Amino acid sequence: MNPAAASPAPAAAAVVAQALRIAPLIDGHNDWAWVCREERDYSVEGLEQGLATDTDIARLRAGQVGGQFWSVYVSDDHAGADAVQGTLEQIDWVYRLAARYPGDFVIARSAADVEAARADGRVASLLGAEGAHSLNDSPAVLRMFARLGVRYLTLTHVHNTSWADSGTDDPAHGGLTARGAEYIRELNRLGMLVDLSHVSPATAHAALDLTDSPVIFSHSCVSAVADHPRNVPDDLLGRLAANDGVIMLTFVPQFLTPEYSAWFDGARDTPAPAVTIAQVADHIEHARRVAGIRHIGLGGDFDGTDEFPSGLEGVDGYPALLAELAGRDWSAEDLAALAGGNILRVLRATDAAFAAAGGGIPLLVR
């Protein structure tokens, strides 16, 4: 356990405890499955504690994580059938994780499932596919992912797809193509959340123009605090209220401060600039001011990058972050909205469509 994460001031700790009685802590993005692919050959043995990864069962418990969107991801240098297979292997890993540790994890597909897992003392394990390259441009693959329980699709990863522009690639489509618009409509029909992390502002605006359901940013920061192509500008944050969507703020240092970003993109021949929990809180507070308290959440991206802010080096750090905000006079109710209440609302809004995802005749078939 991270000592700095374990000992918030007593008054702040009491507010945090009250908040987590109101709503579970639900994180929008964790890449533990990918790390276990790369470093453990997909083994689910020995995950209880003491791992070199950012995540293990003991630290999830210490972090009071009640729900986790596990990223089912392969990098977008995987293409075609290879990307589809890799994503299916990631989904399989999460299912095997829940089967291997049934007292700690349970597969969740809905807000009701998250609440049932919480009542049972288990971590609700939701699935999110990171990058539409994993579909091999097949709506049938998308529908089968939905049947397997995948609740969101990130439209791009670091490179453009054939129908959507990434925020970290040269624009090719001006946002979404007509094919991309069809995918947004099919995601809505399926009750799968449109995830706008990684996409360009033009793509995000186009998706917001089209969607009839709330969107999410599963793991993003805000441009007004640190100008980075992975961060979200205020004009997009301002649209979340009308959409009823949620930005889930992330802890990736290169998105948090310009100093760390410059170091990360440079020679890295000097010590990395310090990044703190307070700077994460600054992003959260800006998102709250612009988008509103109903439209923010947390998406740490643990095991998705090498370094994290001091005090947030692993999944046991969430109470310390919430305590930082409690020290800034956040109420228990507002902390509960951030921690999990808001993303639960978004799930509830789309649960009925997702439950019916196996039925109906889709319009997008090829």
C-alpha positions as CSV (number, residue, x, y, z in Angstrom):
1,M,0.0,0.0,0.0
2,N,1.2,3.5,-0.7
3,P,1.7,5.2,2.7
4,A,0.9,8.7,1.4
5,A,-2.4,7.3,0.1
6,A,-3.3,5.7,3.4
7,S,-3.4,8.6,5.8
8,P,-5.6,11.6,4.9
9,A,-6.4,14.1,7.6
10,P,-9.2,12.8,9.9
11,A,-11.8,15.4,8.9
12,A,-11.2,14.8,5.2
13,A,-11.2,11.0,5.7
14,A,-14.6,11.2,7.3
15,V,-16.0,13.1,4.4
16,V,-14.5,10.6,2.0
17,A,-16.0,7.7,4.0
18,Q,-19.4,9.3,3.9
19,A,-19.1,9.9,0.1
20,L,-18.3,6.2,-0.5
21,R,-21.3,5.2,1.5
22,I,-23.4,7.2,-0.9
23,A,-21.9,5.9,-4.1
24,P,-19.2,3.3,-5.0
25,L,-15.9,4.4,-6.5
26,I,-16.1,3.5,-10.2
27,D,-13.0,4.0,-12.4
28,G,-13.3,4.5,-16.1
29,H,-10.1,2.9,-17.4
30,N,-7.5,0.4,-16.2
31,D,-5.1,-1.5,-18.5
32,W,-4.2,-4.4,-16.1
33,A,-5.4,-6.9,-18.7
34,W,-2.9,-5.5,-21.3
35,V,0.0,-5.6,-18.7
36,C,-1.0,-9.2,-17.9
37,R,-0.8,-10.0,-21.6
38,E,2.6,-8.5,-22.0
39,E,4.2,-9.6,-18.7
40,R,2.3,-12.7,-17.5
41,D,1.2,-14.5,-20.7
42,Y,-2.4,-13.8,-19.6
43,S,-2.0,-15.7,-16.3
44,V,-4.6,-14.9,-13.6
45,E,-2.6,-16.6,-10.9
46,G,-0.9,-14.7,-8.0
47,L,-2.8,-11.4,-8.4
48,E,-3.6,-11.0,-4.7
49,Q,-0.8,-8.5,-3.7
50,G,2.7,-7.4,-4.0
51,L,2.8,-7.0,-7.8
52,A,5.0,-4.6,-9.7
53,T,1.9,-3.4,-11.6
54,D,-0.2,-0.5,-10.5
55,T,-3.0,-2.9,-9.7
56,D,-3.5,-5.9,-7.5
57,I,-6.4,-7.2,-5.4
58,A,-5.1,-5.9,-2.1
59,R,-4.6,-2.4,-3.5
60,L,-8.0,-2.4,-5.1
61,R,-9.4,-3.1,-1.7
62,A,-7.3,-0.4,-0.1
63,G,-8.4,2.1,-2.8
64,Q,-12.0,1.2,-2.0
65,V,-12.7,0.5,-5.7
66,G,-16.2,-0.6,-6.1
67,G,-16.4,-0.8,-9.9
68,Q,-13.8,-0.9,-12.7
69,F,-14.1,-0.5,-16.4
70,W,-11.3,-2.9,-17.5
71,S,-9.9,-1.7,-20.8
72,V,-10.0,-4.6,-23.3
73,Y,-7.3,-3.2,-25.6
74,V,-4.6,-4.0,-28.1
75,S,-2.4,-1.3,-29.5
76,D,-3.4,0.0,-32.9
77,D,-0.4,-1.3,-34.6
78,H,-2.5,-4.5,-34.4
79,A,-4.9,-4.5,-37.3
80,G,-7.5,-6.6,-39.0
81,A,-8.3,-10.0,-37.5
82,D,-5.3,-9.7,-35.2
83,A,-6.9,-6.8,-33.5
84,V,-10.2,-8.6,-33.1
85,Q,-8.5,-11.7,-31.7
86,G,-6.4,-9.6,-29.3
87,T,-9.5,-7.8,-28.0
88,L,-11.3,-11.1,-27.5
89,E,-8.3,-12.4,-25.6
90,Q,-8.5,-9.3,-23.3
91,I,-12.3,-9.9,-22.7
92,D,-11.5,-13.6,-21.9
93,W,-8.8,-12.4,-19.4
94,V,-11.4,-10.4,-17.5
95,Y,-13.9,-13.3,-17.4
96,R,-11.1,-15.6,-16.2
97,L,-10.1,-13.0,-13.5
98,A,-13.6,-13.0,-12.2
99,A,-13.8,-16.8,-12.2
100,R,-10.4,-17.2,-10.5
101,Y,-11.3,-14.7,-7.7
102,P,-15.1,-14.9,-7.3
103,G,-15.0,-13.4,-3.8
104,D,-13.3,-10.3,-5.2
105,F,-14.7,-9.7,-8.7
106,V,-17.9,-10.2,-10.6
107,I,-18.7,-9.4,-14.3
108,A,-21.1,-6.4,-14.5
109,R,-23.1,-5.2,-17.4
110,S,-25.4,-2.6,-15.9
111,A,-25.9,-0.1,-13.1
112,A,-28.0,-2.7,-11.2
113,D,-25.1,-5.2,-11.5
114,V,-22.7,-2.6,-10.0
115,E,-25.0,-2.0,-7.1
116,A,-25.4,-5.8,-6.5
117,A,-21.6,-6.2,-6.6
118,R,-21.2,-3.5,-4.1
119,A,-23.8,-5.0,-1.7
120,D,-21.9,-8.3,-2.1
121,G,-18.5,-6.7,-1.3
122,R,-17.1,-7.4,-4.8
123,V,-15.5,-5.2,-7.5
124,A,-18.0,-4.8,-10.4
125,S,-16.0,-5.7,-13.5
126,L,-17.2,-3.8,-16.5
127,L,-15.6,-3.8,-20.0
128,G,-14.5,-1.0,-22.3
129,A,-12.9,-1.5,-25.7
130,E,-10.2,1.1,-26.4
131,G,-10.0,1.9,-30.1
132,A,-12.3,1.0,-33.0
133,H,-9.4,-0.6,-34.8
134,S,-10.4,-3.6,-32.6
135,L,-13.6,-4.0,-34.8
136,N,-11.8,-4.5,-38.1
137,D,-14.5,-2.2,-39.5
138,S,-17.1,-4.8,-38.8
139,P,-20.5,-3.9,-37.2
140,A,-21.0,-7.6,-36.6
141,V,-17.9,-7.6,-34.4
142,L,-19.2,-4.5,-32.5
143,R,-22.5,-6.3,-31.9
144,M,-20.7,-9.4,-30.6
145,F,-18.6,-7.3,-28.3
146,A,-21.9,-5.9,-26.9
147,R,-23.2,-9.4,-26.3
148,L,-20.0,-10.2,-24.4
149,G,-20.7,-7.2,-22.1
150,V,-18.5,-4.5,-23.6
151,R,-20.1,-1.3,-22.4
152,Y,-18.1,1.4,-24.2
153,L,-16.1,1.8,-27.4
154,T,-13.3,4.4,-27.6
155,L,-13.6,5.6,-31.2
156,T,-9.9,5.8,-31.9
157,H,-6.6,5.2,-30.1
158,V,-3.4,7.0,-31.0
159,H,-4.0,6.8,-34.8
160,N,-6.9,7.6,-37.0
161,T,-9.3,4.8,-38.0
162,S,-10.8,4.5,-41.5
163,W,-13.8,6.6,-40.2
164,A,-12.7,8.8,-37.3
165,D,-9.8,11.1,-36.5
166,S,-7.6,10.7,-33.5
167,G,-6.4,13.7,-31.5
168,T,-2.8,12.4,-31.8
169,D,-2.6,11.9,-35.6
170,D,-2.8,14.1,-38.6
171,P,-6.4,14.8,-39.5
172,A,-7.7,12.6,-42.4
173,H,-11.5,12.9,-42.2
174,G,-12.3,16.3,-40.6
175,G,-13.8,14.3,-37.7
176,L,-16.2,11.5,-38.6
177,T,-16.9,10.1,-42.0
178,A,-20.4,9.1,-43.1
179,R,-19.4,5.6,-42.0
180,G,-18.4,6.9,-38.6
181,A,-21.8,8.5,-38.3
182,E,-23.4,5.1,-38.9
183,Y,-21.3,3.6,-36.1
184,I,-22.4,6.3,-33.7
185,R,-26.0,5.4,-34.4
186,E,-25.3,1.7,-34.0
187,L,-23.6,2.3,-30.7
188,N,-26.6,4.2,-29.5
189,R,-28.9,1.4,-30.6
190,L,-26.8,-1.1,-28.8
191,G,-26.7,0.9,-25.6
192,M,-22.8,1.0,-25.8
193,L,-21.3,4.3,-24.6
194,V,-19.5,6.4,-27.2
195,D,-16.1,7.1,-25.6
196,L,-14.4,10.3,-26.8
197,S,-11.0,10.0,-25.1
198,H,-8.3,9.9,-27.7
199,V,-10.3,11.5,-30.5
200,S,-9.8,14.8,-32.1
201,P,-12.0,17.8,-31.1
202,A,-13.6,17.7,-34.5
203,T,-14.5,14.0,-34.0
204,A,-15.9,14.7,-30.5
205,H,-18.1,17.5,-31.8
206,A,-19.4,15.4,-34.6
207,A,-20.2,12.6,-32.3
208,L,-22.0,14.9,-29.9
209,D,-24.0,16.3,-32.8
210,L,-25.2,12.8,-33.7
211,T,-25.6,10.9,-30.5
212,D,-28.9,10.4,-28.8
213,S,-27.3,9.0,-25.7
214,P,-24.8,10.3,-23.1
215,V,-21.2,10.1,-24.0
216,I,-18.1,9.6,-21.9
217,F,-14.4,10.5,-21.9
218,S,-13.1,7.5,-20.1
219,H,-9.7,8.8,-19.3
220,S,-8.9,12.4,-20.2
221,C,-7.7,15.7,-18.7
222,V,-8.6,19.3,-19.6
223,S,-6.8,21.6,-22.0
224,A,-7.3,24.8,-20.1
225,V,-5.0,23.5,-17.3
226,A,-2.5,21.7,-19.5
227,D,-2.6,22.1,-23.3
228,H,-2.0,18.6,-24.7
229,P,-3.7,16.9,-27.7
230,R,-5.1,14.2,-25.4
231,N,-6.9,16.8,-23.3
232,V,-10.4,18.2,-23.7
233,P,-11.0,21.9,-24.5
234,D,-13.6,23.9,-22.7
235,D,-16.0,24.1,-25.7
236,L,-16.4,20.3,-25.5
237,L,-16.7,20.3,-21.7
238,G,-19.4,22.8,-22.0
239,R,-21.5,20.4,-24.2
240,L,-21.6,17.7,-21.6
241,A,-24.4,19.2,-19.7
242,A,-26.8,19.1,-22.6
243,N,-25.7,15.6,-23.5
244,D,-25.8,14.5,-19.8
245,G,-22.4,12.8,-20.4
246,V,-19.3,12.5,-18.1
247,I,-15.6,13.3,-18.4
248,M,-13.6,10.8,-16.3
249,L,-10.4,12.6,-15.3
250,T,-7.2,10.7,-15.7
251,F,-3.8,10.7,-13.8
252,V,-1.4,10.4,-16.6
253,P,1.5,12.9,-15.8
254,Q,2.1,14.0,-19.4
255,F,-1.5,15.2,-19.6
256,L,-1.4,16.9,-16.2
257,T,1.4,19.5,-16.5
258,P,3.2,21.1,-19.4
259,E,6.5,20.6,-17.6
260,Y,6.1,16.8,-17.4
261,S,4.9,16.7,-21.0
262,A,7.9,18.5,-22.3
263,W,10.2,16.2,-20.3
264,F,8.3,13.1,-21.5
265,D,8.6,14.2,-25.2
266,G,12.3,15.2,-24.8
267,A,15.6,13.4,-24.0
268,R,14.5,12.4,-20.5
269,D,18.1,12.9,-19.4
270,T,17.1,14.8,-16.3
271,P,14.9,13.8,-13.4
272,A,11.2,13.9,-14.2
273,P,9.3,17.0,-13.0
274,A,7.3,16.3,-9.9
275,V,3.5,15.8,-10.4
276,T,1.2,15.9,-7.4
277,I,-2.3,14.9,-6.4
278,A,-3.0,18.6,-6.1
279,Q,-2.4,19.0,-9.8
280,V,-4.8,16.2,-10.5
281,A,-7.4,18.0,-8.3
282,D,-6.8,21.2,-10.3
283,H,-8.0,19.4,-13.5
284,I,-11.0,17.9,-11.7
285,E,-12.0,21.3,-10.3
286,H,-11.7,23.0,-13.7
287,A,-13.9,20.3,-15.3
288,R,-16.4,20.8,-12.5
289,R,-16.5,24.6,-13.1
290,V,-17.1,24.2,-16.9
291,A,-19.1,21.0,-17.3
292,G,-20.8,20.9,-13.9
293,I,-20.8,18.6,-10.9
294,R,-23.1,16.0,-12.7
295,H,-20.6,15.5,-15.5
296,I,-17.3,14.5,-13.9
297,G,-15.8,11.2,-12.9
298,L,-12.5,9.4,-12.5
299,G,-10.5,7.3,-15.1
300,G,-7.1,6.7,-13.7
301,D,-5.5,4.8,-16.6
302,F,-3.5,2.7,-14.2
303,D,-1.2,0.2,-15.9
304,G,-1.5,2.4,-19.0
305,T,1.6,4.5,-18.5
306,D,4.9,4.1,-16.6
307,E,4.6,6.9,-14.0
308,F,1.9,8.5,-11.9
309,P,1.6,11.5,-9.5
310,S,3.1,11.2,-6.1
311,G,0.5,9.6,-3.8
312,L,-1.4,8.2,-6.8
313,E,1.1,5.5,-7.8
314,G,-1.4,2.7,-7.7
315,V,-5.1,2.0,-7.4
316,D,-4.8,2.3,-3.6
317,G,-4.5,6.1,-4.1
318,Y,-8.1,7.0,-4.7
319,P,-8.9,7.9,-1.0
320,A,-6.0,10.4,-1.0
321,L,-7.3,12.1,-4.1
322,L,-10.8,12.3,-2.7
323,A,-9.3,13.7,0.6
324,E,-7.5,16.4,-1.3
325,L,-10.8,17.5,-2.8
326,A,-12.5,17.2,0.6
327,G,-9.8,19.6,1.9
328,R,-10.9,22.0,-0.8
329,D,-14.4,22.0,0.7
330,W,-16.0,19.4,-1.5
331,S,-19.1,18.0,0.2
332,A,-19.6,14.2,0.6
333,E,-22.5,14.5,-2.0
334,D,-20.3,16.1,-4.6
335,L,-17.5,13.6,-4.0
336,A,-20.0,10.8,-4.4
337,A,-21.1,12.2,-7.7
338,L,-17.5,12.3,-8.9
339,A,-16.5,8.9,-7.5
340,G,-19.3,6.9,-9.1
341,G,-22.7,8.5,-9.0
342,N,-22.4,10.3,-12.3
343,I,-21.2,7.3,-14.3
344,L,-23.9,5.1,-12.7
345,R,-26.5,7.6,-14.0
346,V,-25.0,7.3,-17.5
347,L,-25.2,3.5,-17.3
348,R,-28.8,3.6,-16.1
349,A,-29.7,5.8,-19.1
350,T,-28.4,3.2,-21.5
351,D,-29.0,-0.1,-19.6
352,A,-32.3,-0.9,-21.3
353,A,-30.9,-0.6,-24.8
354,F,-27.8,-2.6,-23.8
355,A,-29.9,-5.3,-22.3
356,A,-31.8,-5.6,-25.6
357,A,-28.6,-5.5,-27.7
358,G,-29.0,-9.1,-28.9
359,G,-32.4,-8.3,-30.4
360,G,-33.7,-6.3,-33.3
361,I,-32.6,-6.0,-36.9
362,P,-29.6,-3.6,-37.3
363,L,-29.4,-1.2,-40.2
364,L,-25.6,-1.3,-40.3
365,V,-24.6,-4.8,-41.4
366,R,-21.5,-4.5,-43.6
